[in-house]
Amino acid sequence: MIYFDNAATTKPDENCLSAAAKYLTEKFYNPSALYAEGYNLHLELEEARRNIVSHIADPDEYEAVLTSCGTEADNQALFCGGRRGNIVTTYGEHAAVFSAANELARRGIEARFAALNPDGGVNVDSLLSLTDGKTSLVSVIHVNNETGAVNDINAIAAAVKKKNPRTLFHADGVQAYGKIPFRLSQNVDMYSLSAHKIGGVKGTGALIKRKKLVLSPYIWGGGQEKGQRSGTENVFGIKMLEFAAGKVYGSIEDNYKKISAVKNRLWELLDKELFVRISQGGGSPYILTVAAEGVRGETILHMCDDEGLIIGTGSACSSNSAKRYSRVMQACGIKENLIDGVLRISFCSNSTIPEAERAAEILNGAVRKDREMTK
């Protein structure tokens, strides 16, 4: 089997699983307890937080609010950061941000949405034109989860702060953390990430925030996470995130080059009479989005699955939507004759060129077969 739907979720790293297993069977204590075993576990979590942050920011300036997932981290950023005036985001956001912005609008906070460029990146001029003295929060996805377009969040954040220094800036980094080499600038106030996108396990995420930023809790209760997110800590999941992050960041530059070659090889072998490329150069090497005219992406997905290739048709979190077409693809201006045939092929650090070559063979065959059957 070839698994090329890593933007949806990755396989948990076996070495990290082995290292973290003791936090299920031996170090199972409550880290908020007063006895020695609990307190010692608390100290380990403090170290894990610093390590998770250190890959993208100075842990003396930033801290991690550990959450259940990237969606929760996004929700906390929006609901606790966008509390007055208006908020500005984009039509290219993950549903965790886009839906939260619409819910804020229902609660009386004006939500404004910036246009996209054809590759799925934000149109910066549009974004800045919507930002004004009453903007409390701007949220821009770092790597578009459907097209792989990379937004220069540091530059965008600086431009936003120039217009209104009081505006908070948040970025959804779920598809960037552990994959794209970068460091946060001081203009980025909050940054979301998720463990299961980089070889961790589902059920763990984090909102990286500036330490000086006073942020209201999103989940109330026992006051864990320094009062910013209540709930007994998922020690196993947090340690898995720490270990997985350490592993991918230990070879992030090499992985970036390797996966770029995998992506390029796959595109090279896809029949250009069958496929149109949506992901453009300069995007994340981990996502290749294409479209085939005259076919349904869902049909091709199942045909590929029968041949041992697992791919996606877009954001997995949007698959439950009643809407047939992706709003992101529509915002990119994808023509109606192509939008139904969009396929998202996404890689991880273990993806290989032979897998890409076989995947191209399966994809070409599936689209040809579908067209023949529908003539």
C-alpha positions as CSV (number, residue, x, y, z in Angstrom):
1,M,0.0,0.0,0.0
2,I,1.1,3.5,-0.8
3,Y,-0.2,6.1,1.6
4,F,-0.2,9.6,0.1
5,D,-2.8,11.3,2.3
6,N,-0.4,12.6,5.0
7,A,-2.0,16.1,5.1
8,A,-5.0,14.4,6.7
9,T,-2.9,12.4,9.2
10,T,0.4,10.6,9.4
11,K,1.3,7.2,10.7
12,P,2.6,7.5,14.3
13,D,6.3,7.1,14.4
14,E,7.2,3.7,15.9
15,N,10.4,4.8,17.6
16,C,8.5,7.7,19.3
17,L,5.8,5.4,20.3
18,S,8.3,3.1,22.0
19,A,9.9,6.0,23.8
20,A,6.5,7.4,24.9
21,A,4.9,4.1,26.0
22,K,6.2,4.4,29.5
23,Y,3.9,7.4,30.0
24,L,1.0,5.1,29.6
25,T,2.2,2.1,31.7
26,E,4.7,3.5,34.2
27,K,4.6,7.3,34.4
28,F,0.8,7.4,34.4
29,Y,0.5,9.8,37.3
30,N,-1.5,13.1,37.3
31,P,1.1,15.8,36.7
32,S,-1.0,18.2,38.7
33,A,-0.8,16.0,41.8
34,L,1.2,17.0,44.9
35,Y,3.1,13.8,45.4
36,A,6.6,13.4,44.1
37,E,5.8,11.2,41.1
38,G,3.2,13.7,39.9
39,Y,5.5,16.7,40.5
40,N,8.4,15.0,38.6
41,L,6.1,14.4,35.7
42,H,5.1,18.1,35.8
43,L,8.7,19.0,35.4
44,E,9.0,16.7,32.4
45,L,6.0,18.4,30.8
46,E,7.6,21.8,31.4
47,E,10.6,20.6,29.5
48,A,8.4,19.2,26.7
49,R,6.7,22.5,26.3
50,R,10.0,24.3,25.9
51,N,11.3,21.7,23.4
52,I,8.1,22.0,21.3
53,V,8.4,25.7,21.2
54,S,12.1,25.9,20.7
55,H,11.9,24.5,17.1
56,I,10.2,27.7,15.8
57,A,10.6,30.3,18.5
58,D,12.6,31.4,21.6
59,P,11.1,29.6,24.6
60,D,12.0,32.5,26.8
61,E,9.6,34.7,24.7
62,Y,6.9,32.1,23.7
63,E,5.1,29.3,25.5
64,A,2.9,26.4,24.5
65,V,-0.7,26.0,25.6
66,L,-1.2,22.3,25.1
67,T,-4.6,21.3,23.6
68,S,-6.4,18.3,22.3
69,C,-5.8,19.2,18.6
70,G,-5.1,21.9,16.1
71,T,-8.8,22.7,15.8
72,E,-9.0,23.5,19.5
73,A,-5.9,25.7,19.3
74,D,-7.4,27.6,16.4
75,N,-10.7,28.0,18.2
76,Q,-8.9,29.3,21.3
77,A,-7.0,31.8,19.2
78,L,-10.1,33.2,17.5
79,F,-12.7,33.1,20.4
80,C,-10.2,34.4,23.0
81,G,-8.3,36.8,20.7
82,G,-11.1,38.2,18.5
83,R,-13.3,39.8,21.2
84,R,-14.1,43.2,19.9
85,G,-14.5,45.3,16.7
86,N,-13.8,43.1,13.7
87,I,-11.6,40.1,12.8
88,V,-9.9,39.5,9.5
89,T,-9.1,36.1,8.0
90,T,-9.0,34.5,4.5
91,Y,-11.2,32.3,2.3
92,G,-8.3,29.8,2.3
93,E,-8.5,28.9,6.0
94,H,-9.0,25.5,7.4
95,A,-12.5,25.0,8.7
96,A,-11.3,25.3,12.3
97,V,-10.6,29.0,11.6
98,F,-13.2,29.7,8.9
99,S,-16.2,28.2,10.9
100,A,-15.0,29.9,14.1
101,A,-14.9,33.2,12.3
102,N,-18.5,32.7,11.1
103,E,-19.6,31.8,14.6
104,L,-18.0,35.0,15.9
105,A,-20.0,36.9,13.3
106,R,-23.1,35.3,14.6
107,R,-22.1,36.6,18.1
108,G,-21.7,40.2,16.9
109,I,-18.0,40.4,15.9
110,E,-17.7,41.5,12.3
111,A,-15.8,38.8,10.3
112,R,-14.0,39.9,7.1
113,F,-12.5,37.5,4.6
114,A,-9.6,38.3,2.3
115,A,-9.4,37.0,-1.3
116,L,-7.0,34.3,-2.5
117,N,-4.5,34.1,-5.3
118,P,-5.0,31.3,-7.8
119,D,-2.5,29.0,-5.9
120,G,-4.5,29.3,-2.6
121,G,-2.2,31.8,-1.0
122,V,-3.8,35.0,0.6
123,N,-4.0,38.1,-1.5
124,V,-2.1,40.4,0.9
125,D,-3.5,43.6,-0.6
126,S,-7.0,42.3,0.0
127,L,-6.1,41.3,3.6
128,L,-4.6,44.7,4.4
129,S,-7.4,46.6,2.9
130,L,-9.8,44.9,5.3
131,T,-7.6,45.6,8.4
132,D,-8.3,48.8,10.2
133,G,-8.1,50.5,13.7
134,K,-11.0,48.3,14.9
135,T,-9.4,45.0,13.9
136,S,-8.8,42.9,17.0
137,L,-7.4,39.8,15.3
138,V,-6.0,38.7,12.0
139,S,-5.6,35.0,11.2
140,V,-3.7,33.7,8.2
141,I,-3.0,30.0,7.5
142,H,0.8,29.3,7.1
143,V,0.5,26.5,4.6
144,N,-2.9,26.1,2.8
145,N,-4.1,22.6,3.6
146,E,-5.7,22.1,0.2
147,T,-3.2,23.5,-2.2
148,G,0.1,23.7,-0.2
149,A,0.5,27.4,-0.9
150,V,2.9,29.0,1.7
151,N,2.0,32.4,3.1
152,D,4.9,34.5,4.4
153,I,3.3,35.0,7.8
154,N,6.2,37.0,9.3
155,A,6.0,39.6,6.5
156,I,2.2,39.6,6.6
157,A,2.2,40.0,10.4
158,A,4.6,42.9,10.2
159,A,2.4,44.7,7.6
160,V,-0.7,44.1,9.9
161,K,1.1,45.5,12.9
162,K,2.2,48.5,10.9
163,K,-1.5,49.3,10.2
164,N,-2.6,48.6,13.7
165,P,0.0,47.7,16.4
166,R,-2.8,46.5,18.8
167,T,-4.1,43.8,16.3
168,L,-3.3,40.3,17.4
169,F,-1.9,38.0,14.7
170,H,-2.5,34.3,14.6
171,A,-1.4,31.7,12.1
172,D,-2.7,28.1,11.7
173,G,0.6,26.2,11.3
174,V,-0.7,22.7,11.3
175,Q,0.6,21.9,7.8
176,A,3.9,23.8,8.3
177,Y,5.2,22.8,11.8
178,G,7.9,20.1,11.3
179,K,7.8,20.5,7.5
180,I,8.7,24.1,6.5
181,P,12.0,25.6,7.9
182,F,11.0,28.9,9.6
183,R,11.2,30.9,12.9
184,L,8.4,33.0,14.2
185,S,9.0,36.8,14.4
186,Q,7.8,38.8,17.3
187,N,4.9,40.1,15.2
188,V,3.3,36.6,15.3
189,D,1.3,36.5,18.6
190,M,-0.2,32.9,18.3
191,Y,0.6,29.8,16.2
192,S,-1.4,26.5,16.1
193,L,0.0,23.1,15.5
194,S,-1.1,19.4,15.7
195,A,0.8,16.3,16.7
196,H,-0.7,13.8,14.2
197,K,0.5,15.7,11.2
198,I,4.2,14.9,12.0
199,G,4.2,11.3,13.3
200,G,2.6,12.0,16.7
201,V,-0.8,10.7,17.8
202,K,-4.3,12.1,17.4
203,G,-5.6,14.0,20.5
204,T,-2.7,16.4,21.0
205,G,-2.0,19.9,19.7
206,A,-0.7,23.2,20.9
207,L,-1.2,26.9,20.7
208,I,2.1,28.7,20.7
209,K,1.7,32.2,22.1
210,R,3.8,35.1,23.3
211,K,4.3,34.8,27.0
212,K,3.4,38.5,27.5
213,L,0.1,38.0,25.7
214,V,-2.8,37.7,28.2
215,L,-5.2,35.2,26.7
216,S,-8.5,34.2,28.3
217,P,-9.1,30.4,28.7
218,Y,-11.2,28.6,26.1
219,I,-11.8,25.6,28.4
220,W,-12.5,26.2,32.1
221,G,-12.1,23.9,35.0
222,G,-9.1,22.9,37.1
223,G,-6.8,25.6,35.9
224,Q,-4.2,23.5,34.1
225,E,-1.8,25.1,31.6
226,K,-1.3,28.0,33.9
227,G,-5.0,28.6,33.9
228,Q,-5.1,28.9,30.1
229,R,-6.6,25.5,29.3
230,S,-8.2,23.2,31.9
231,G,-8.2,19.4,31.8
232,T,-5.8,16.7,33.0
233,E,-2.8,16.7,30.8
234,N,-2.5,14.1,28.1
235,V,1.1,13.2,29.1
236,F,1.5,10.4,26.5
237,G,0.3,12.5,23.6
238,I,2.4,15.5,24.7
239,K,5.6,13.4,24.9
240,M,4.8,11.9,21.5
241,L,4.5,15.4,20.1
242,E,7.8,16.3,21.7
243,F,9.6,13.2,20.4
244,A,8.1,13.5,16.9
245,A,8.9,17.2,16.7
246,G,12.5,16.5,17.8
247,K,12.8,13.8,15.1
248,V,11.4,15.8,12.1
249,Y,13.3,19.0,13.1
250,G,16.5,17.0,13.3
251,S,16.4,16.5,9.6
252,I,14.0,19.1,8.4
253,E,16.2,20.6,5.7
254,D,17.1,17.1,4.3
255,N,13.4,16.1,4.4
256,Y,12.4,19.3,2.6
257,K,14.8,18.5,-0.3
258,K,13.9,14.8,-0.4
259,I,10.2,15.3,-0.5
260,S,10.6,18.1,-3.1
261,A,12.1,15.4,-5.3
262,V,9.3,13.0,-4.6
263,K,6.7,15.6,-5.5
264,N,8.5,16.7,-8.6
265,R,8.9,13.1,-9.8
266,L,5.2,12.4,-9.4
267,W,4.1,15.5,-11.3
268,E,6.7,14.7,-14.0
269,L,5.1,11.3,-14.6
270,L,1.4,12.4,-14.5
271,D,-0.1,12.6,-17.9
272,K,-0.5,16.3,-18.7
273,E,-3.4,15.5,-21.1
274,L,-5.3,14.2,-18.0
275,F,-4.2,16.4,-15.2
276,V,-4.0,20.1,-14.5
277,R,-1.7,21.3,-11.7
278,I,-3.2,23.5,-9.0
279,S,-0.3,23.5,-6.5
280,Q,2.3,25.9,-7.9
281,G,6.0,26.2,-7.5
282,G,7.1,27.7,-4.2
283,G,4.5,25.9,-2.2
284,S,5.0,23.2,0.4
285,P,6.8,20.1,-1.0
286,Y,4.4,18.0,1.1
287,I,1.3,18.7,-0.9
288,L,0.6,18.3,-4.6
289,T,-2.9,19.2,-5.7
290,V,-4.1,18.4,-9.2
291,A,-7.4,18.2,-11.1
292,A,-8.7,15.9,-13.8
293,E,-11.3,17.3,-16.2
294,G,-14.5,15.3,-16.7
295,V,-14.1,13.0,-13.7
296,R,-15.1,13.0,-10.0
297,G,-12.3,13.1,-7.6
298,E,-14.2,10.8,-5.2
299,T,-14.5,8.2,-8.0
300,I,-10.8,8.4,-8.7
301,L,-10.0,8.2,-5.0
302,H,-11.8,4.8,-4.7
303,M,-10.3,3.5,-7.9
304,C,-6.8,4.3,-6.6
305,D,-7.7,2.7,-3.3
306,D,-8.6,-0.5,-5.1
307,E,-5.1,-0.5,-6.6
308,G,-3.3,0.2,-3.3
309,L,-2.9,3.9,-3.4
310,I,-4.5,6.1,-0.8
311,I,-4.9,9.8,-1.6
312,G,-7.4,12.6,-0.7
313,T,-9.8,14.9,-2.5
314,G,-9.1,17.9,-0.2
315,S,-9.4,18.7,3.4
316,A,-10.5,15.6,5.4
317,C,-12.2,17.9,7.8
318,S,-14.5,19.1,5.0
319,S,-15.5,15.7,3.8
320,N,-18.5,15.8,6.1
321,S,-19.8,19.0,4.6
322,A,-23.0,18.9,2.5
323,K,-21.4,21.2,0.0
324,R,-20.1,19.4,-3.0
325,Y,-17.3,21.8,-4.0
326,S,-14.5,23.0,-1.8
327,R,-14.9,26.7,-1.0
328,V,-11.1,27.0,-1.1
329,M,-11.0,25.7,-4.7
330,Q,-13.8,28.1,-5.6
331,A,-12.0,31.0,-4.0
332,C,-8.9,30.0,-6.1
333,G,-11.0,30.4,-9.2
334,I,-10.8,26.8,-10.3
335,K,-13.1,26.4,-13.2
336,E,-16.3,24.4,-12.9
337,N,-15.1,21.7,-15.4
338,L,-12.1,21.0,-13.1
339,I,-13.3,21.5,-9.5
340,D,-15.1,18.2,-9.3
341,G,-11.9,16.3,-10.2
342,V,-9.6,17.9,-7.6
343,L,-7.2,15.4,-5.9
344,R,-4.8,16.2,-3.0
345,I,-1.7,14.0,-2.9
346,S,0.3,14.6,0.3
347,F,3.6,13.2,1.5
348,C,5.5,12.6,4.7
349,S,9.3,12.3,5.4
350,N,9.2,8.6,4.7
351,S,7.7,9.0,1.2
352,T,9.9,7.7,-1.6
353,I,10.4,8.2,-5.4
354,P,9.5,4.6,-6.2
355,E,6.2,5.2,-4.4
356,A,5.7,8.4,-6.5
357,E,6.4,6.5,-9.7
358,R,3.9,3.8,-8.9
359,A,1.3,6.4,-7.7
360,A,1.6,8.2,-11.1
361,E,1.0,4.9,-12.9
362,I,-2.1,4.2,-10.8
363,L,-3.5,7.7,-11.2
364,N,-3.0,7.8,-14.9
365,G,-4.6,4.5,-15.3
366,A,-7.6,5.4,-13.1
367,V,-8.5,8.6,-15.0
368,R,-8.1,6.9,-18.4
369,K,-10.3,4.0,-17.3
370,D,-13.0,6.4,-15.8
371,R,-13.1,8.4,-19.0
372,E,-13.4,5.3,-21.1
373,M,-16.3,4.1,-19.0
374,T,-18.1,7.4,-19.2
375,K,-17.8,7.9,-23.0
